[in-house]
Amino acid sequence: MSKSNSVSSFLKKLSYWQAINLYITLKQASTDISFEDAKVEALTKYGDDDLRYMLEEAINSPNPKHHQQSSKYSIPHSLHK
């Protein structure tokens, strides 16, 4: 099964509210958005294609939020890609 098919299969198994919660979580993980704003966006803009794109992006090419404070944790050089 291809990665895209695996993601689609996973998403099809989610209930509506599980999909909404996943959308909120992925949105908050990738942007500086409040829970309430992410929830409103999820409830008004949610679509299977949007959620599939967000999940595939998170799995395959994560782009973490950048904060001005530096992290107290360092990533070993060998893990940088």
C-alpha positions in Angstrom: 0.0 0.0 0.0 1.4 3.4 -1.0 1.9 6.1 1.6 -0.9 8.2 0.1 -3.2 5.2 0.2 -2.2 4.5 3.8 -3.1 8.1 4.8 -6.4 8.0 2.9 -7.3 4.7 4.6 -6.4 6.0 8.0 -8.5 9.2 7.5 -11.5 7.2 6.2 -11.5 5.3 9.6 -11.9 8.5 11.6 -15.2 9.8 12.9 -16.2 13.3 12.1 -15.1 14.6 15.5 -11.8 12.6 15.3 -11.1 14.3 12.0 -11.9 17.7 13.4 -9.7 17.1 16.4 -6.8 16.0 14.1 -7.3 19.1 12.0 -7.1 21.3 15.1 -4.0 19.5 16.3 -2.2 19.6 13.0 -3.1 23.3 12.5 -1.8 24.2 16.0 1.4 22.2 15.4 2.2 24.1 12.2 1.1 27.6 13.1 0.8 30.0 16.0 -3.0 29.7 16.3 -5.1 29.5 19.4 -7.2 26.4 20.1 -10.4 28.4 19.6 -9.3 29.8 16.2 -8.1 26.4 15.0 -11.4 24.9 16.1 -13.5 27.5 14.2 -11.3 27.0 11.2 -11.7 23.2 11.4 -15.5 23.5 11.7 -15.8 25.9 8.8 -13.1 24.8 6.4 -12.6 21.1 7.1 -12.5 18.9 4.0 -11.0 15.5 3.3 -8.4 16.9 0.9 -7.3 19.6 3.3 -6.9 17.1 6.2 -5.0 14.7 3.9 -2.7 17.4 2.8 -2.0 18.6 6.3 -1.4 15.0 7.6 0.9 14.1 4.7 2.9 17.3 5.1 3.3 16.6 8.9 4.4 13.0 8.2 6.6 13.6 5.2 8.1 17.0 5.6 7.5 18.5 9.0 8.1 22.2 9.2 8.0 23.0 12.9 7.0 26.4 14.2 9.9 28.7 14.7 9.9 30.6 18.0 12.2 33.4 19.0 13.4 31.5 22.0 15.9 28.8 21.4 15.1 25.4 22.6 16.9 24.0 25.6 17.1 20.7 23.7 19.5 20.2 20.9 19.1 17.8 18.0 22.1 15.7 17.3 23.8 16.6 14.0 23.2 13.1 12.7 19.4 13.6 12.9 19.4 16.8 10.8 18.2 16.3 7.3 
